[in-house]
């Protein structure tokens, strides 16, 4: 079994896709207006409209209600990526206006360096790097 993706369900695919375009620095693949995805070598981050899960009825995911999952991106230089992301979400980018910095770059007790932001739907996004010896 291979881990394939995580999908975030949202009421505003365009806004969330734009935010993750800012974070990843790459454009989203948009096979349909109700869906976007960011493919990397190791996994895919998918963004789907509530319409993509409507058939689940009362069991469908509820947008903006995540309180247990952190979306993580491993980078080489957390400080540089954080500066770029902060500039993008703190600037005139209307689509990312609801994004916020949660934790500035910090070296964690286990050695990883992390910075955490919240996406426009309230999901935590950890930008991190591992110590050189562990890469």
C-alpha positions in Angstrom: 0.0 0.0 0.0 1.3 3.5 -0.9 0.2 6.7 0.8 -1.3 8.8 -2.0 -2.7 12.0 -0.7 -4.5 14.1 1.9 -7.6 16.0 0.7 -8.8 19.1 2.4 -12.5 19.8 1.9 -13.4 23.5 1.6 -16.2 25.9 0.7 -13.7 27.9 -1.4 -11.4 25.8 -3.6 -10.0 28.9 -5.4 -9.0 30.6 -2.2 -7.4 27.6 -0.7 -5.7 26.6 -3.9 -4.2 30.1 -4.2 -2.9 29.9 -0.6 -1.1 26.6 -1.3 0.3 28.0 -4.5 1.9 30.7 -2.4 3.2 28.1 0.1 4.5 25.6 -2.4 5.6 28.1 -5.1 3.9 25.9 -7.7 0.6 26.2 -9.5 -2.2 23.8 -8.7 -3.4 21.2 -11.2 -7.1 22.0 -11.7 -8.8 19.1 -13.5 -12.2 20.5 -12.5 -13.4 23.7 -10.9 -14.3 21.7 -7.7 -10.8 20.2 -7.3 -7.2 21.2 -7.2 -4.0 19.3 -6.3 -0.3 19.7 -5.7 1.8 16.7 -6.6 5.2 16.1 -5.1 7.5 13.2 -5.4 6.3 11.7 -2.1 2.5 12.6 -1.9 -0.3 14.8 -3.1 -2.1 17.5 -1.4 -5.7 17.7 -2.8 -8.3 20.3 -2.3 -11.9 19.5 -3.0 -15.1 21.3 -2.8 -17.9 20.2 -0.6 -19.6 19.0 -3.8 -16.9 16.3 -4.1 -18.1 14.6 -0.9 -21.9 15.5 -1.0 -22.8 11.8 -1.5 -21.6 11.1 2.0 -24.5 13.1 3.5 -24.2 13.7 7.2 -20.9 11.8 7.3 -19.2 14.3 4.9 -16.2 16.3 6.1 -17.1 19.8 7.3 -14.9 22.6 5.9 -13.0 24.7 8.4 -13.4 22.3 11.3 -10.0 20.5 11.4 -8.6 20.4 14.9 -6.4 17.4 14.8 -4.3 17.3 11.6 -1.2 19.3 10.7 -0.2 19.5 7.0 3.6 19.3 6.7 6.0 20.4 4.0 9.7 19.5 4.4 12.1 22.2 3.0 15.8 22.8 3.0 15.8 26.3 4.6 12.8 27.0 7.0 13.8 30.6 7.7 14.0 31.5 4.0 10.7 29.7 3.1 9.0 31.2 6.2 10.1 34.7 5.1 8.8 34.1 1.6 5.5 32.7 2.9 5.0 35.4 5.5 5.6 38.1 2.8 3.0 36.4 0.5 0.3 35.9 3.1 0.9 39.2 4.9 1.0 41.2 1.7 -1.7 42.3 -0.7 -2.8 38.7 -1.5 -6.5 38.9 -1.0 -7.0 35.1 -1.3 -4.7 34.5 1.7 -6.0 37.3 3.8 -7.3 34.9 6.4 -4.0 33.0 6.7 -2.0 33.7 9.8 1.4 33.0 11.4 1.1 30.7 14.4 4.8 30.0 15.2 7.9 31.7 13.8 10.9 29.5 12.9 11.9 27.6 16.0 14.2 24.7 16.6 12.2 21.9 18.3 13.6 19.8 21.1 14.0 16.8 18.7 16.1 18.9 16.4 13.7 19.8 13.5 13.4 23.5 12.7 9.7 24.4 12.2 7.5 27.4 11.3 3.7 27.0 11.5 1.0 29.0 9.7 -2.7 28.6 9.5 -4.3 28.4 6.1 -7.5 30.4 5.2 -9.7 27.4 6.4 -7.9 27.2 9.7 -5.7 24.2 9.1 -2.2 24.2 10.6 0.6 24.1 8.1 4.1 23.1 9.4 7.1 24.1 7.2 10.0 22.1 8.6 13.5 20.9 8.0 15.4 18.1 9.7 19.0 18.5 11.0 21.6 17.8 8.3 22.7 14.6 9.9 19.1 13.1 9.6 18.4 14.1 6.0 
